[in-house]
Every structure is written in C-alpha cells, then in structure tokens.
C-alpha cells in the first residue's frame, strides 16, 4: 500500500483552475468563450463542465481538452495524479461536455474518508 500523501485543497484548486484556463486558451477554436465550471464528483472525477458547447465540437476535441487539463494538473500533485494513474477522459450528453480525469485510487481513498 502506498504511503499517505497530503495535498492542499486550496493549492490543488488553484492548479486546476490555471490548468483549465491554459487548456481552453490552447483549444480556443473548438471552445470559444465556453460557459463552464470546474467540478469535482467525489470520489472519482475532477474536471470541467461545459454548458451548451458548439455543435461542431468533436469527441477528439473534448478528449484533447481533458488530456491538456490532466497534463496541467499532474506536475503539481505528481505523487498522487501522475504515477498513480489518473486518466483523462470526457463525457458528452444532455447539452453538456464534461472533460477532466478520473482520480487515481490513492486519492479516491483520501476523498472518501
């Protein structure tokens, strides 16, 4: 079993916001001025929810955004996210796109407690 890891929620949140801002700027053609919010669905998922995305957004666009977000967050909490296997992904449905990553097992255990 891995040793306990301590992370600052405030720091993690700031890192996630910065990562989302950078990822959206890099993918402005697919996601121009999106209406979004950062979401956390404990104990499994961290990402953004985009309301009413453009009709032309593809699954590849959304997966790329999820990967960019994950890559931006990973270095800040590498011992938790990168090496433990957090995996980027996306979900389309109901006028929303959710882009982010599945939290790795060590962090899921921490969130459930």
N, C-alpha and C positions, 0 to 999 in steps of 0.2 A: 504494500500500500504506500502511496506517495505521502511525503511529509506534509503537514498542514501548510497552507500558503495564505498569507494575509495580503489583502488588496484594499486600497482605499476606494470606497464607492464614489466619493467626490472626484478623485483623480481619474478613475475609470470612466466616469460620466463625461468629464471634460475631454478625455482622449477620444471617446466615442463621438462626441459632437464634432470635434476637429476632423476626425476621420470621415464622417458623413459629409461635412462641408467640402472637404478636398475631393472626395469621390464624386459628388454631384457636380462640382466645377469641371472635373475631367470628362464628365459624360453629359455636358450641357445640351448637346444636340438631341439626345434621347429624352432627357429630363429637364426641359427648360422651366425654370422657376416652379419647381414642384411644390404642391401643398403636402407637407409631410410632418411627421412627428417621430421622435425616437421612442421606441417601445421595448419593453422587456416583459417577456412572458415566462415568469419563473415556473419551473426551474430549467427550461430548455432553450430559450431563444432570446437573442439580443439583435435588434435591427431597427429599420425604419419602416414606417407605414406610409405609403404614398397614396393619397386620395385622388381619384379621378385622373389617372395618368393618361397621356396621349394615346390615341388608338394605335399609333404606329410603333409603340414600344414592344420589343420582342422579348422572348424568354432569354435569348442571349444577352440583350441589353441589361435585363434585370439580374441575371447571373453574374455578369461582369461587375455591376454595381455592388452586389453582395460580396464578391471577391475583393474588390477595392476597399470596402468597409472593413472586412476581416483583416486584410493586409495592413491597414492603417492602425488597427487596434492591437494586433498581435505583438508588435515590439514593446508596447507599454506594459503588457502583462504576459510576457513570453513564457514564463514558467507555468502559467495557467492555460493560456489560449493556444499558443503555437505547438508546443511539444506535447500537450495533452490531447490534441486532435480536434480542436474546434473546427467545424466545417461550414464554409459559406453555402448559402442556398437562397431560394426565393419561392414565393407562392403568389399566384395570380388568383383573383376571384372577387366577385361582388363589388366591382368598381375600385378595387384596391390592389396594390402590389406590396408585398412585404419582402424586404431584402435585408439580409443580415447573416448571422451564423448561429449554428447550434452550439450551445455551450458544452465544453468538454466535461467528462464525468467528474473530475475533481471539483470543478466549480459548481456543477449541479448539486453535488452533495453539500457544499457550503451554503448554497441558496436555500435548500430545503430545511436546514436547521433553524 
